[in-house]
Amino acid sequence: MPLENLFTDEVAVNAPEEQQKLLYEKFGVLSNPFPSAGQTSGHPHMSTEADQKVDTAVKTFYSDRKSHVISITASQGIGKTNLLNAYEVALREKLSPLGFFVIRYVADPEPSFDPLIRSIFENLGEEYLHRSVNALAKKVEKNDDVDELLNFVRTSEIKTMLKALLAAKSEEELSVRLSLAYQWLLGMPVRKNHQNELNVNFRLDTVEAKTRALRDIVYLGAEMETLEGIFILLDELEKQDFSLSKTIVLRYLSALRALIDALPKYLFLMVALTTDALNRYREMLPAIRGRLANEVQLSPLRKQEEAVQLFEFYMEQAKREAKNFASDKEWLVGNDLLLNKDSVKLLFYELLERSNIQGVRQRDYLNALYEKAQESITPSL
């Protein structure tokens, strides 16, 4: 049967809201409140003791701008990605408007640190460079000693490039040079127009050169008050340990250490990785041990009370969202139990008995709740 004939137009349009109405008027929710194992984002985050430690570090960084590095560790399925997702949203909402850049990056299992550096430059963007140069130009008007104003710049070619931008005689010329400068910072090949317009002759083709350039561009923003700090949320760092030689992993870790050392101010780096990977990395490169010393460990569910609390948290979130959605509709909220606490406790104990760790992974528990809830939802639709 052709797909287009499977449903009428009216049913296809109304089906989602009709299903939501049925669920709301029976259980007080719009859909299954729990994420399946395959859903790694888009679901709520319940604060734990780990959040308190991260909050303290964020507040300290906000106060003094001195760089911080936090390692979020746990085995797979305990909630590292969920925590980073929650902080990405919160930081963008609260601190991005104040001049902080929030960069989320998932480590690629590839033998190069370049993509992370490139991602940072891309997130800063050409507009950031434009605002910083405009602020620098205003300072030059008051103090024509450009070298004195640029004494924080350590890389000679960055200083040359900034002077070329300042020397632009019109907005059109500045726009052209900014575009070329941005290309150059991203590591693109140096061509004649880069040489003619920016006076740069060498490509930023090594991680070391890009890291030095990044340091100067970050300090430019800090000096010109167009940047307050950078949050880098680096997830799945354990991928660097899969199917790669020790030499390649060491090169990546050394580049990460160099990035941390290059920015003693204005950088908040939060890396998520498995506990085993962190221990291996510390053994492989002792020099990075001190940089990754601040460890925040996440724990699996070990007690019945924790399991019930997580269940109730997801149910309350789902009911609150449903109530807000249905506020302008003439729907009557239902009070039937989607799951009762006894069945929730039983699910937890069944998972605990089969677990190969000391506790139950949050991912496994939420997936079990999803499947159990689906048994109640399906007959209601």
N, C-alpha and C positions, 0 to 999 in steps of 0.2 A: 504494500500500500504506500503511495507517495506520501512523503512527510507532511506536505502542505494540507493533505486531507485528513490527517490524524486528529486534528482539533479544529473546531470552528473558531473564527476570529474572536468572537465574544468570549468564549470560554478561555481561550489562550490569554486574553487581556486580563480577565477578572480572576483567573485561577490563583495567582499569588496572594492577592488581598483577601480573597474568600478563604483561603487556607489560614491566613493570619487571623482573620475574624473567628474562625472556628476554634483555633488554638487559644485565642485570647479569652473567648467566652467559656472555655472549659478549664484551661490551666492558668490563664493570666499571662501567657507569654506569646510571642509571635512566631517562634521557631525553636528548634532544639537549643537549649541554653549552653550546651557543652560542646567544645571543639573536638572533632575527630582527630585521630593521630596525624592525618595528613594536613591539617590546618595549622600552620606554624605562625600565622599572624592574624591580626584582626580580632583577637579575643581579649577579655579583660586581664588585668594584672592585679593580684592581691599582694599588698605590701607585706614584707617580712622583715626580720632583723637585718637582712642584707641591705634592704632599701635604706634603713637608718644609717648604716655605715657609708653608703654612697651619698646620701643626702648631706652628711657631715662634710665629706670631701668636696662636694660641689659648692657648699656654702663657703668653705675655706678658700677655694679657688676664686670664687666671686669676690671675696674680700681682698685677697692679696695678689691675684693673677699669677702666683708662682705655680709652675707646672706640676700636675699630679698624674700618676699612672696607677690604675686599679686593675687587678686581674680578677675577673669573675670566673670561678671555677666550679665544676661539677661534672659528673658523667653525663652521657647523652640522655635527653628527655627529662631533665630536672627543672628546666626553666630559664636557662641562660638567655636564649633568644627572646623569650617573653619579657624578661627584665629589660633588655636593651631596647626592645620595641617601646616599652612604657616610658623609658627615659628619653628616647628620641622624640616622642610626642610632647612630653612635658617640657623638655628643654627648648624645643622649637616654639612652643606656645609662650613660655615665660621669658626666655632669654634671647631668642633671635631678634625681637624688636629692640633690644637694648644694645645690639652690636656684636652679639656672639654668633659664630657660625657653628652649625651642628651638622656633622658629616657622618653618615652611616655607611659602613663598608663591610662587605662580606669577603673574607680572604679567599682568593682563588688558589687552587692547587697547582700553581705554575711557578717556575723557577725565577721569578722576577718581582722585585719590590716596586718597579716602575708604575704599575697600575694604581697603587695606593697614592703615590706622590701626585700622579696625574689627576686622580679623583679630587684631591685636596685643592689643586689649582682650579679645576673645573667648578668646584663648589664655591670657591671664592669668587670666581667669575671676572669677566672683563669690566663689568660695571664697578666692582670694588676697586679695581686698579684705576679706573677713571676718577672716582671720588677721591681716592688717595692722592692722585697727581694734582687734582684741582686744589685740594687742601694744601699740598706742598707749594703750589704756585702762589697761593695767598701769603704763605710765610716768606717766600722769596721776595715778594713785593715789599715786605717790611725789613728784610735782612737779605741783601743781595749776595752774601757769602754762601753760595750753594754747597760748597764742600763742607762748611761747618754744619749746615742743616742736615747733610747726609753723612755725618760722621758715624752713624749707627750702622751704615751699610758696609759689609765686609768684602763683598764680591765686586771686583773692579768692573766687570761687564754689566752688573746690575746698576751700578752708579752711572756708567756710560749711557745705558738705556734710559734711565730716569732723566738724565740731563737732556737727552734727545727729545723726550716727551715734553719737557719744560720749554724747549726751544721752538716748539710748534708755533707757527705764526697765525694760525686760524683754527677754528673748531673743526673744520673739515680735515685739515692736515693732522690735527691731534687725533681725530677719529681713525684715520688711516694708520697712524703710528701705534695707537693703542691696540688695534687689531693685530698688527704685526708683532707687537710686544707680547700679546697674549699667546699667539701661535708659538713664539720662541720659548716662552715659559712652559708650554706644554711639551716641549722637546722636539718640535718639528724642525726639519732641516733649514739651515741658514742659506738664504738665497740673496740675490743682489739687492732686492728691495729691503731686506732686513739690514744688510750692510749699509746701504745708502741712507735709509731713514733712521736707523737706530744706532749705527756705528758698531754693531756687534759682529764678530767674525767667527765665533765658535759656537757650535751647537751644544745645548745642554743634553748630552747624550749618555751621561752616567748618573747613577743614583746619587753619587756623592755631589756632583755638580747641581743636580736638581734639589737636593736637600739644602745645600748652601743657599741657593736662590730662594727657596721657600722660606728659609729663616729670614732673609732680608725683606721679602715681600710682606711677611707677617709683621716684622718690626716696623716696616713702613706704615702699615695701617695703625699700629699701636701708637706710633709717634704722631701720626696725623689725626688720631682719634676717629678713625673710620673702622676700627676693629678693637673689640674688647677682649676677645679670646676665641679659641677654637676647641670645640668638643669633637673628638673622633671616637666613634663607637665601632670598634673592630670586632666582628663576630667570626666564630668558627676558625680561630687561629690554628687549631689542631690540624687543619687541612694541609698545612705546610709540612706535616710529618708523614703524609701518605705518598707512597710510591716515588719519593724523591731521595736522591743521594744525600748523605750527611753533609757533603760540601755545599750543596745547594741550600739546604736548610740553614746551615751556618751563615751563608751569605745573606739570606733573608733576615735572620735574627740580628746580624751585625748591622744591617740597614735600619732595622727597627730601633736598635740601640742608638745609632747615629742620629735618627730623627728626634728621639727623646733628648739626647745631649745637645742637639742644635737649638732646641727651644726650651731653655730653662724657665722661660716665662711664656704665658699666653696659651699653653697647651694643656688640655685635659684629655688624657687618653684612657679609654676604658676598653680593655680587651677581654673577650670571652673565649674560653677554651676548656678542654677537659683537664681534670686534675693530673692525669697521667702525662698529658702533653706538656703541661707547665713543668712538671718535675724533670721530664726528659730535656726540655729546653734549658733548664737551669744547669743540668749536668753537661750538656753539649757546649754551652757558652757561659762559663762562670761570670763573664763580664756583664751579662744581662740579668744575673740573679738579683742584684741590688735594685735595678730598674723595675723589676717585677716583684718586688718584695711585699707590696701592699696587696694582699690576697683577701678576697671576700668569697667565702665558700657557701654554695647553696646546698641544701640537704633535701633528700627525698622525704616523702611522707612516712613517718615512723609510728605515729600514734593515731588512734581512732579519732581523737578530738581534732587533729589536724585535717583529717580526711573530711569530717563532717563540716568543719569550718570552710574548707575550700568549696564543697558542694553548696553550702548556704550562700557563699559569696557569689557564685555564678548564678544561682537562682535569683538572688536579690537584684543583681545587675540586669538580668533578663527581664524581670518584672518591672523594674524602673523604666527601662527603655520602652517596654511595651505600653506602659501607662502614658508616657510622654507622646508616643506615636498615636495612641487612641484618644488623646485628650479632646480632639475636635471631631471625633466620630461618635455615633450613637451606639457604641458597643458596651455591653455589660460584662464586667470582668468576672471570670470564673474562678472558683476556689478549689477545684479538684486538685489532688496531689499528683504531680507528675511522677515523683519518686518519694517514698517515705524513708525516714532515717534508718529504719531497721534494714531495708534493702541496701541502703548506701553503706552501712557498716559491714554487712555481709560481703558486698562487693570488695571492700577494702581488705577484709581478712582473706578472701579467696586469692586476691592478687598478692598479698603479703606471703602467703604459703608457697606460692609459685615463684616468687622473686629470687633472683640470683644476686641481689645486693641487700644491704641492711636497710630495708624500707621498700617503698613503692614509688616508682617514677611518676611524677605528676602527669606526664604525657599518657602513660598507660592507664592511670586512674581516670583521667578526664575522658579518654576514649571509651573506657568501660561504662562510664556514666552516660556518654553519648549513645552508645548502643542500647543500654537499658532504657533510657528515656525514649528512644526511637520506637521501642516496643509499645509504649503507651501512646505515642503520637500517631503512628501509622493507622491504627484502627479508627482514630478520631477524624481523619481526613476523608 
